Amino acid sequence: MIQILVVGLVVVACIVYWLQRLAPATVLPLWQGLAKTLPAGTLRQRAQKLATGQKTGGCGGCSGCDKSGGCH
C-alpha cells in the first residue's frame, strides 16, 4: 500500500516538473494555490516566485548565455 503511494507521488512530481518545463502557464494556478496555503517561509517564497511566471537568468530566462550576449 505504501509502495503505491510513493510511486504515485513520484509520478505526480515528474508530471508537475515536466509541465513546468514545457508549459509553465498550465501549472501557474497550482503554484498560486500552493503559495496561498503554505505558511510564511522559504517554501512559500519559492512557490510565489513560481506563481508569478517570471523567469530568472540571462537572455529572458536562458541559463546558458555567453559573455557576448548570445544565448547558448
N, C-alpha and C positions, 0 to 999 in steps of 0.2 A: 504494500500500500504506500509506504513512504517512497519507494523507488518511483512509482508512478507520479507522485507529487514532485519529486526532484526533477525527473525528466520533463514534466510539464512546465516547471519554472524555467528550466534551461531552454526549452523550445520557445517559450514566450519571450525570454530575454534575447534570444537570437533574432526573433521576428522584429522586436522593437529596435534592435541595433541596426538591422538591415533597412528597415523602413526609415530610420533616422538618416542613414547614409544615402539612400536612393530617393526618398520622397519625404523630406523633412516637414513639409506642410501638413502631411497626414497625421503626424504624431504631436503637433503643437497643442491640440486640446488635451492630450494625455499629460504633457508636461505642465500645462496651465493648471489642470486639476490637482496634480501631484504637488505643485508649488503652494496651492491654497491649503492643502491638508497637512503638510509637514510642519512641525514646529520650527521656530527660528533656529538657524544653524547653517552649517556648511552644505548639507544636502538640499536645504530649501533654496539657498543661493544658487546652487548648481541647476536646480530644476527651473528657477526663474530665468536663468541665463538661457537655458534651452527653450523655454516658453516664449522668449522674445523672438527667436528665429534669426538672431544676428550671429553671423559667423565672425570668428576672430582669426587673425592671421594676416598674411601678406596681401596678395592681389585678390581682394574680395573673398577672403576665406581660404585662399590657396596656401597650403603649408610648405610648398616646395619652391618658393620664389628665389631666384638668384639675385645677386647684388646689382645687376644691371637693370633690374626692373622686369625682366621676363619671367613668365610663370613656367616652371618645370623646364 
